Amino acid sequence: MTAARGEVLLGETGCGRARRRAQIPAAFYYGMGLFLIWAGASVGSAQTAPRQQTPEAAVQLVYPRRPPEQTGPPVTITLADALQRAQRNNAEFLAALSDQRSAHEDRLQARNARLPQLGFRSEYIGTQGNGITPNGRYVTNDGVHVYREWATVHQDLTANVLIGTDYKRSQAAEAIAAAKAEIARRGLTVTVTKTFYALVIAQRKYATAQEALEQARRFLQLTEDTERAGQTAHSDVIKAQIQYQQQEAAFTEANLGMEDARLDLSVLIFPTLDENFTAVDDLDTPRPLPTFGEAQEMAARMNPDIRVATETLRQSNLDVKGAKGAFLPAVSFDPVWGLEANCVATHCVYTSLPEAGATPTLGYTIQATLTVPLWDWGTLRSKLRQADFKQEQAQVSLSQTQRRVLAELYAAYNEALVAREEVDKLRQTADLAGESLRLVTLRYQGGSSTTLEVVDAQTTLITARNAYNDAQVRYRNALATLQTFTGNF
């Protein structure tokens, strides 16, 4: 049975299952009804009301051409400026420099380890007396108070210390770190050069697209004028309109590419994202290419990869010497000058011999220790074998590095030669394409050419200019890659 209206079931007993009902006032239901009506109206108004955009939702992604806080003129950046700025902000290059500095400090520490170590030692030893004599209870202490004021010297003499194995090894490690820092610098140079000229070429392509758009607009106006004069068909106007729309799309893409290239360069050369700069276009400045003999000679002297492999072999040779030197005896010296007495003075009365009076306290003592390795269960010989393995590997690595560098040098030089030849050829092609467009346009105005010929000439000019610009950048990138083997020339 269900509860009657105005009643709610409170519970039932376990014996007779009798139900007790409690009466709820009618005002309760009246109030609940008003609440539900108000809640429904609120929900409906919320669904029909237009949603207000938050400031975050209303923000649109735009290119940070010039941040609000930058009101000055844009900074002019040359390739040399970009390289200097990148070396101050690139984390990988700075890490390589930090490793080089750390290796330099390791070399200084290895040099200092071969020199005697000086020190000063001050001690006080308080000993419980025996109650009968003025001596202390410990047999090594002749009084209750013992003072030590020592100037100490320590020197270890081993085979490796005498021939300077560790110091020479640290020199090789410093040379390796310096070569790796140079590798990082040259790699960063290639990266910055490619990014810098990517922006330069994007700027050129933007200018080319802008000029092509203007040419398409003028040609569209020309076809419309000739159509109104009854000299051309409407199909020429349609073709010109298609050409104009295509150039509009190409102009938009060129603008996007230029902004993307600007962002990429900004990340490399600035500590914060800043696009308030202009890149200097120096692609037309001639850059000479040395002969292959000169490039090969510079690579043999200044190639950091070969330097790393050579110093690694030198380091492995020193490791073999160090492993062999560990089989030889070692001597250590510990001279001490100062006092060890019951008082801090140049003369002191010993409590154990008061009848001797005041005796001198200052003096020296020398402790020399000879260590001879006798048996270590083959540990030293195992370390020698490990050093031999690394030496053999270093020799193979050096040979392979020399072959690889020579092969890559040939490839990089050939790439630079081909790129330089293409620059000269494509420059002529771009000039011819510009002259061809001029002549075809004049013939079209005279009624001797078709619309397709004009459009084709425009497309050829754009393609030729972009190819010429790409060839110039290719040559500059090839020079930068070649200089990773030879150094600057």
Buried (B, 14 or more C-beta within 10 A) or exposed (E): EEEEEEEEEEEEEEEEEEEEEEEEEEEEEEEEEEEEEEEEEEEEEEEEEEEEEEEEEEEEEEEBEBEEEBEEEEBEBEBEBBBEBBBEBBEEBBEBBEBBEEBBEBBEEBBEEBEEEEEEEEEEBEBEBEEEEBBBEEEEBBBBBBBBBBEBBBBBBBBBBEBBBBBBBBBBBBBBBBBBBBBBBBBBBBBBBBBBBBBBBBBBBBBBBBBBBEBBBEBBEBBBEBBEEEEBEEEBBEBBBEBBEBBBEBBEEBBEBBBEBBBBBBEBBBEEEBBBBEBBBBBEEEEEBBEBEEBBEBBBEBBBBBBBBBBBBBBBBBBBBBBBBBEEEBBBBBBBBBBBBBBBBEEBBBBBEEEEEEEEBEEEEEEEEEEEEEEEEEEEEEBBEEBBEBBEEBBEBBEEBBEEBBEBBEEBBEBBBBBBEBBEEBBEBBEEBBEBBEEBBEBBEEEEBBBEBBBBBBBBBBBBBBBBBBBBBBBBBBBBBBBBBBBEB
